[in-house]
Amino acid sequence: MKEFISTYPALAWSIVSVMLALVVVATLWQQLKWWWFNTWVNFPLLGRIASLSRDASVDVAHPGWYTGERTLCQEYKNFVHVQDEHDFNEKVTYLTKAGDNGRRNTPGWIWLLTVSMVFVEALGFSYVLAGYTIPGASENLQQTGAYGIAFLISVILVAFTHFAGHELYKSGRIKNARREWVADKCEFKLTTGTIPLARPQSADDDLPPYTQLCNRVGTHATYVVSVSTLIIVLLIAGAATYVRGQVLEKELVARVTQASQQIDSGNQAATDSLDMSKTSLRLPDADAASDHNADKKVASDEADIDRHGGWATFIVLAFVFVFLQLLGVIFGYRWGFAGQNSAEAYRDIGGGRYSSYSAVREAYRRVADTAQARLAVLQQRIMAKNINVGTSGKHLSKTFRDYVQETRVADQAERQHERDHAATFKRQEAPAAPTPAPAPVTVTAPAAAPGAADIVSQLNAMGEDKQAKLALLNSLAPELHEQVVVALKQHKEEKARQARNAELEDLL
């Protein structure tokens, strides 16, 4: 890595810049996507408005619309999360009852910070481990192995600490619910069954808060991951400190031995090169031996000082390592959800972008106003094209909100059709009732003739079987037939009025 940076500094910094740019783009993806789409829509000659204005064909499947109008509305609708207020409130209710209201997912910068700190810490002792895991390898190969070992250790530690923090938070919520249950003298059930996000959240409104929480979180606290994380962290910290200490001892012993050999060889060389013909002073053997021992003691004392300083450093590094893992556990405890479907509920209400349904409506208005402004420009260009080369002088008056309303009505009709089809299929699949034994014949008074309301009920019970319905209507007397037709019309008008009122309530 160092050689690559020193050899190709421009390329190395370019790679770093690209990675940082990708992080920024991933963080601000929705804002950048919205900005780029609006820029491309207004782009001259090649933009969406310019290209769609060249197509002045009428959308046959949707009267009153041009193909370009609906295409542009659909592209803007992709930025709108059309959500019913009741559905939004249901998800907020789920988060509230699960004790997760106000919490959020772990931010991306927290993940990046945690991974970076753990990787740097792991890299410090993974290089020492590489010497034992790859014995006899070259320096470059040991560095490569150190990076790989650091990556593996980082992944393991980050995953375990995060899940341990999440487990501690979830178990804490369950223990608090149990304490409240005991304080309430166990008058109510601790749980009445799991209530997922798909079910109505009002099913347990009459139950205490601790029961509501356990219905969505669970009833049993567990600490398996937390204990496993503690064991792994202590083992890695202890093993890393021990290996570092052994490497230090090995280096100190080698240094003391080398110093002793140099002192001994220096003494031997001085004795061998002594010229007795010259007048020179020579220390007595006892004094020379004392000097040699003093030199060896100095080398040994220096090794002892380095030994104590090294072990103190390794102990500090072990505490730093444990603290970093504790910080990862705190991050896992601080962010995340305890409810089984809380993450889905949080995502469906905008991932923290909306604090209330009024904020959802405000975001919808901003997108709708922008889309309407772009649609008006497109309509002006289509009308200008029709005046110049076309045959239609029709003024285009459709709006983006008209398009959203039509799609919502179509979706509602499709969902109703699916429900009716499922109900019909369920009736067909239901086992036939056993044929009852013939009852004794008794003479009874003739039953009263069915009225229009009875006939309407029979028609509704037939589901989508139109042939059977027509056969029943054709078998009626003329007067009763007219009464049933009037009742069906009134029923249809009432359903249409209710649907319009529901849509208006959603829009308002």
N, C-alpha and C positions, 0 to 999 in steps of 0.2 A: 504493500500500500504506500509506504513512504517513497519507495523507488518510483512508483507510478506517478505520485504527486510531484516529485522533484523532476521527473523526466518530461511529463506532459502537464504542466500546471494549468494551462488554459483549458484543456479537455477536462481535467479533474474538477475545476471550479464550474465549468459548464454543466457537468453532471449534477453537482451539488445544487446549482441554481435551478435546474430542471426539476429536481426532486422537491425543492422548496416550493416551486411554482405549482407542482401537482398537489402538494398539501394544501396550498391556499385555494386552488380551484375546487378540490374536494370539500373543503370547509364552506366555501361560498358558492356551491354549485347552483342552488336554486336561484340566487340573485343574478349570477352570471348568465344562467340559461334564460331568464326573463329579459335581461338587458340585450342579449344577442338576438333573441327572437324579434323583439321590437325594432332593433336596428335592421335586421334582415327584411322585415315586413316593409319598412319605408325605403329600402335601398332602391335607388333609381335604376330603371331599365330591367334589372334582373331580380328585384325584390318580389315578395309574394303579391303585393297589390298590383305591381306592374304586370306580372305574369297572369294573375287571375282576371284582371280587367280585359285581357284579350279574348277571354271566353265569355261570350254573351249568350250562352245557351241556357234555356229554362230547365229547371229540375222537374222532370215529369212526375217523379215519385212524390214530390212535395210541392203542390201548387202554391204559387205566389213567391217562390224562391228561385233565384238564379244559382247555378252550380257554384260559381265563384263565391257567392255570399255564404252558402252553407259550408264550403271548404274553409274559408277564413274563420267562421264562427267555431267550427269544430277544432281548429288549431288553437284558438284562444281558450276554448272550453277545457283543453288539457291542463291549463293552469288553474282551473277552478275546481275546488273540492266542494261540490254541491252536497250539502249534508242537512238532513232534517234536524230541527231543533230538539225534537224528542229523542232522536238517536244520539245526538251530542250529549244531552243531559243524562241519558242512560249510561254512557261511558264515564262521565264525570261521577255519577253515583257509584259505579263499580269501583273506581279509584278511591273514592271517599270511604266506602265501606271496607275496602281492603287495607285501609290505612296508608295508601300510596299517593293520596292527593298532595300535590306540591313537590313530589320527587320527580326525577328525570333520569335519563340514561347517562352513563359515564361519558363526559365530553371527550372529544377526540384528542385535545391537547393533554388531557390527563393520561390517556393511554400512551401517547408519545413520550411524555415526561417519565412515566413509570418504566416503560421499556428501555429508555435511554439510560436512566440511572442504574437499573439492574444490570444492563449489558456492560456498562463501564465497570461496575463493581465485579461482575463475574469475569471480565477480561483480566482483572488484576491477578486472580489466582488460577485462571484457566491456563495461563502461560506456564505457570509452575507445574500444573497437572500434565501439560502436553509433553514435558520431558519424561514423565513416567508412562504415559499412555502411548507415546511414540518413541521408545528408546532407540538411540543410535541414529535418529533422523537428523537431517541438516537443519540449520538455523531457519531457513525459509519455510521448510516443511513444518517445523515446530510452530512457527507463527501462524501458518494456515490452520494447523490443528487447534491452536489456541482460540482463533476466531470461531471455529466450528463448535468447540466445547462451550465457549461463552454463549453462543446462540442457543444451544440446547438447554443449558442451565437457565438462561433468561426466560425461555418459553415455559419451562416447568414452573419456575418460581412465580412468574407473573400470573399464570393460570391458577395456580393453587392459592396464592394470596387473594386474588380477586374473588374466587368462589368461596373462600373462607370468610371474607368480609360479608359477602351476600348471605351466606348461611347464618352468620351471627346476627345480622339484621332480621332475617326471617324468623329465626328461633326466638329472638327477643320479642318480636310482636306476638308470637304464640304464647310465650310465657306470661306476658302482660295480660293477654286475654284470659288465660287460665287463672291468674290471680284475681281478676275482676269476677270471674265465674265463681271462685271459691268465696270471695267477699260477698257475693250475692246469694250465698248459701245453696248454690247449685240448684236454684229454683227452676231455671230453664235448662234446656239441653245445650250442651256446648256447641253442637253442630246439628243441623237438620239435613245435611247433604250438600254436596258441591253445587254451587250456583255459577255456571259459566257465563261468559259475556253474552252468549246468544239468548239466554233466558231473560224474562222481564226482571229487572232489578228490584221491583216492588214486592217480590215474593216473600221477603223476610222483613218487611218494614215494621211489623209488630213485634219483632224479636229484639233482644238487647244488642248493643254494639259488639260485644265480644262474640256472640253467635254469628252476627253478620260477617265479622272478620274471619272467623274459622271456616265459614262456608266458602270463602274465596282464597284463603291462604293455606289452611290445613290445621291439624290438631296436635301434631307431634313435633316437638323440637328435636333437632339432631345436631351433633357436633363432630361427625365423622371427618368431614373435610377439614375442619379447623384443627382437630388433633393431628391429622395426617400432615397438615401444613407445618405445624409446630415441630413435629418430629423431623421432617425433611429440612427445615431451616436450621435446626440445631445440629443435625448431622453434617450438613454442608458447611456450616460455620466452623464446627469442630474439626472436621476433616481438612478443610482448607487451611486452618490455623496450624494444624499438626504438620501438614505437608510443607507449608512455608517454613516452619521451624526446623524441620529436618533438612531442608535445602540450605537454610542458614547455617546449621551446625556443620553440614558437609563442607560448605565454603570456608568456615572458620578453621576447621581442622586442617583443611588443605593449606590454608594460609599460614598457620602456625608451623606445620610440618615443613613447608617450603622455607620459612624464615629460619628455622633451626638448621636445615640443611645448608642454607647459605652461610650461616655463622660458622658451622663446623668446617665447611669447605674453605672459608676464608682463613680460618686458623691454620688449617693444614697447609694452605698455600704460603702463608707467612713463615711457617716453620721450615718448609722445603726451600724457600728462597733466601734463607738467612746466610749471609756471607760472614764467616768467622774471622776473615782476614782484616775486616774493617772494624774500626772501633765504633761500636754502636751499643746502645742500651737495650737490654732484653729483660722483660719482666719475668719474674719467677713464675714457675708453673702454677703455683697456687693462686697468684694474683691473676694470671691469664685465664685460669679456669673460672675465677670469680667474675671477671669481666664477661666471659662468654655466658655464664649463667644469668648475669644481669640482663644481657641483651635478649636472651630467651624469655626471661620474665617480663620484659617490656612488651615483647610480641604477644605473650600470653595474656597480659593485662589488657592490651588493646583489643584482643579477641573477646575477652570477657565483657568489656564495655560495649562492643558491637553486639554481643549476644544479648545483653540486657536491653539495649536500645531496640534491637530487632524484634524481640519478643513483645516488648511494650507496644511497638508499632503494630504487630500482628493482632494483639488483643484489641487495640483501638479499631483496627480494620474489621475485626469480627463484630464489635459493637455497632459499627457503621452499617455493616451488612445486615445485621438483625433489625436495626432501625429502619432500613430501606424496606425490608419485608413487612415490618409493622405498618409502614406508611402505605404499602400496597393493600394491606388488610383494611386500613382506615378508608382508603378510596373505595374499596368494594362495599364497605358498610355505608358510606355516605351516599353513593349513587346506586341506582338499580331499584327493582320492585320486588315486593314479597308476594303479591297476588299472582295466581296462576295465569290469568289473562290480562294483567295490568300493563304489560309491555305492548300488547295489541291495542288495548284501549287508549294508551298514551299516544301511540302512533296514529290511530284513527282520528283523534281530535287535534292533529296538527303537530305532534311532537313538541309541545311546549310553546308553539307560536301563538296560540289563542288562549287567553285566560277565561273567556266567556263566549257565549254564542254571539253576542253583539260584536266581538272582535272578528268572528268568522264572517259575519255579514259585512263588516267594514272592509275586510280583505276582498270579499266578493265584489263589493261596489267598486273598489279601485280597479280590479281586473275588468269588470263589466264596462266601466266608463272608458278605459283605454281601448277595449275591443270595439265599443260602439263608435269611438272616434275614427278608428282605422276602417271600420265597416262603412261609415259615411263617405270616406274618401273613395273607397272601392265602388260604392254605389254611384257616386258622381261620375267616375270614369266610365262605368258601364253604361249609364244613361247618355253620356256624351258620345260613346261609340255607337249606341243605337240610333242616335239622332243623325250621325254622319253616315254610317254604312248599314244600319239596321232598318227594321220596319216597325219597331215598337216604340211608341212614345210614352210608355207607362212610367209613372213616377214610382221609384222603389222606396217603400216605406217600412220594410221589415227591420227589426232591431235585434241586437244580440240577446236581449232578455226574452224576446219572442222565441228565439231559437232554443234557449235554455228551458223555457217553459214547455215547448213542444216536446223536447227530449224527455223531460221529467214525466209528462203525461204518457208518452209512449212507454217509458220504463215502468210506470205504475200499471198500465194496462197489461204489459207483458208479465209482470209479477203476479197479477191477478189471474191471468190465464194459466200460469204455472201452478198456482194454488188450486184452481178448479180442476186442472188435469190430474194433479196429485190426489185430490179428493175422489175423483171419479175412478182412478186406478185402484185406490184403496178399497172403495166399495166393491169393485169387480173382483179383487183378490180376496175379499173377506169370505170365509167358509159359509156355505149355505146352511141355513137353519134346518134342523131335522123336521121332517113332515109330521105334524101332530096327528094323533089318532082321531078318527072321525068321531065327532061329538054326536050325541043323540039328537035326533031331529025334534025340534020344538017349534011350535007356532008362535011367532012374535009379530009384533006390530011392524008395519013397513017403516024402514028408516027414512029420516027426513032427506029430501033432495039436497045434494051438495050446493053450496053457494059459490060466489065468485072468489072469495078469499080461500076456500078449500081448494078450488081448482088451481089458483096461483101457487099455493103451497105444494101441490102435487107437481106442478111444472118446475118449481125450484129444486125439488128432490130428484128430478130426472137429470140434473147436471147439464152436460153438453150434448145429450142425445136429442138432436133437433127433430129427427124423424118421429120419435115417440111423442114428442110435444105436439107436432102437427097432427098426428093421429088423434091425440086426446082432444085438441081444439075442434077438429072436424066432427067429432062424435057428439059435441054439445048441441043443445037446443039453440036456435037463433038468438033468443033474448039473452040466455046465459053466455053465449059466445061473445056478444057485444059487450056485456058487463066485464068479462075477463080481459078483453082487448083494452078497454078503458083502464082497468086496474093495472095491466102491464105497462101501459104508457105512463101512468102516474108514478109507478115504481121506478121506471127508467129515468124519468125527469128528476125524481128525488135523488137518485144515485148520482146523476150528473151534477146536480146542485151541490151535494155534499162534497164531491170531488173538487169542484171549483172553489168552494169555501176553504177546503183543506190546503189547496195550492196557494190561495191568497194569504192564508195565515202563515204559510211557510215563507212567502215572499216578504210579508210585512214583519 
